[in-house]
Amino acid sequence: MNIEGRICRLRALEPEDLDEMYRWENDTLLWRVSGTTAPFSRHTLMRLIDEQRFDIYATRQQRLVVEATDNADDTRPQTVGAVDLFEFDPQNLRAGVGIVIAPELRHRGYGLDALRTLERYCRETLHLHQLWCEVGADNTASLRLFAAAGYEACGRRRDWVLTPDGWRDAILMQKIL
């Protein structure tokens, strides 16, 4: 399954994505925004890839790889990141959203295009009513990205995340599709 955007496409995880996932999931700079507290093994990540063969209705989560489609010179699309749907709630037609774009490929429009493409998939295929995310109040880049995609802040959780620098607030954002 490929879901086409303007400058990127979303596709299912493949075993060939293991090395990239391993790099991202074990990047300690990303742990603060993902809630991760320990490294992931290759075995664990291969199980995650393997579980993607199950329907989102069974697993309540789905990860899609973000590939660039604006690199016409390359024969193989470049992997630029991933988007996650989590806490999928088919009764209330909503899901949480997470996104990671490789640090060296940020600020090129991939994140916004990936979110818009994911939203179209959620609306047209999964028939969701809303998407939500939780962003650290000090994560200005993510706050700007989600705001540009039409998400609105709808709550603030005070002292929600403990970081090495102290407590940080989290901003809850949502988008009605």
Order of alpha helices (4+ residues) and beta strands (2+ residues): beta-beta-alpha-alpha-alpha-alpha-beta-beta-beta-alpha-beta-alpha-beta-beta
